[in-house]
């Protein structure tokens, strides 16, 4: 599956971009396309317009608010991948964890359209092997 990942400002980082591209993902940065500083829904609109999967660290807003509102309005998107911040920073995902989680999602064959996935739950292969999808 060819996956193009669109980053929002809070995860737009040169090192992550390089690593994702090395892992064979296409990556679009807000700096690259002139969308830096947009509001959350504008990021989702841009990603949807172009068929990109949105990657964000703004987990609470996207999982509890924007995704739901988007679908209630009858709109569709190409998928949202969220990364949660832990109180214990040693539990936060590294860039390698993020890439491993995306690889696991892609390998699992789950649909991306109109879905939100927490990458934290996909960083270990056992989750999708046991049938847990989100």
Beta strands, then each sheet from edge to edge (+ up, - down):
strand 1: 4-7
strand 2: 26-28
strand 3: 53-56
strand 4: 80-82
strand 5: 116-118
sheet 1: 2+ 1+ 3+ 4+ 5+
end
